[in-house]
Amino acid sequence: MPSHQKLTADVSTIGIDIGKTTFHLIGQNRFRKVVMRARLSRSQLMECLVNVPHCLIGMEDNAVDWHYIARLRINAWRDDYNIHRPHSALGNLTPSALADQLLRTPERSHDAWTRNRVNSEKAGF
């Protein structure tokens, strides 16, 4: 059987069995012939599925497993929102850019934050 590195083969359906520490994947082609099997850790699963062409993916319906996948998506959104996305309340800076600016500023951090807030309000943000 092909390994998980050859997932771009003729896979039309992937079944995922979710365990506590590993995922078992079975891929079938359009004729329902098994064309791949893989055993992946949780961290390897996302890397593996990024390269898969559009196909049907089936998983067992287990609340614990859905909680894990939802947590991955929430953490990705939280990182984007709290680190990478600019905010008008921060003078259209990202939180990490504002933190860098405040660390380089000799004045107190609250005064710098207030100044940024006033400047953004004057600019109409």
N, C-alpha and C positions, 0 to 999 in steps of 0.2 A: 504494500500500500504506500502511496506517496506520503511524505511527511507534511507537517504543518507549513513548511516553507514553500510548498507547491500548491497553495490554496487557490491560486489564480487559474488552476486547471478548469476543466469543464464542470464546475460545481454549480448546481442550481438550487440545492437545498442543504442547509446545515442544521444538524441537531446538536444542541448543547446540553450536556448533563452537568449540573452544577454541584460540586462537592464543597466541603469545608475549605480545602486548600488547593484543589485542582479542578479544572474543567476538562471534560472529555468531549471532543468534537468528532462528529461523523458527517462527512459530506457525501452527497449523492449527486450523480449527473441527472440529466433530464429523463434518462431511461431507468431511473431508480437503482442504478448500480453504484455500490460504494466505491468512491474514488479517492477518499482520504480519511484517515483517522489520526487524531492527535490528542495528546494529553498535555495540557498547559497549566501553568500556575496562573493565579489571578492577574499578576502584572503582565504576563505574556499574552493574555487573551486580547487586550485592547490593541497591542502591537500587531497581533496576528490578523484581527478583523479589519484593520485599516486597509489592508491590501486585497481584501476580498471583493470581487465584482458584485454587482447587485444580485441578490438572491434571497430566497425565503429562509429566515432563521427561526427555528423553534426552540423554546426553552421550557423546562418544567415550570409550573406555576407554584412557586414557593415564596411565601412572604419574606422570609429571611433573605433569599437571593435577590428579590426585587429591591429590598431595602439596600443591599450592597450596591447594586447598579445605580439606584437613585442617589445614593450617597456620593458615588463617583461623579455623577453629573452635577450635583449641588456643589461639591467642592470645586469643580472646574468653573462653574458660574461664579462662585464666591471669590476665587482667585482673580478672575477677569474683572469683576466689579471692584474689588478692594485693592487691586494692584495696577491693572492695566488701563482701566477706563477713566478718562478725565471727568471731573465733576464741576459743575458751575459753582457750587458752594465753596470749592477750593480754588477759585480763580481759574477755572478750566485747566487745572493741573491734575495729573494722576496722583493718587495718594502717596505712591512711592516717590514721585518727583517733589511733592510738597514736603515729605519727610526729609529728603536730601537737602532741600532748600532751607528748612528749619535747622537742620544740623549744622549747616555752614553759616547761618546767621548768628552773630554774637548776641543779639537781643534775646529776650525771653521768648519762648516758643508761642505763648498765648498772644503776645503783642504782634508777632509776625502773622499768626493766623487771623487775628482781628483786622490787620492791615490788608491782607489778601481778600477778606470778606468784604470790606468797605470798597476796595478797588473794583471788585467784580460787580457790586451793586451799582456803583457809579457808571460802569460800562453797560449796564442794562441786562446783566445775566441773572 
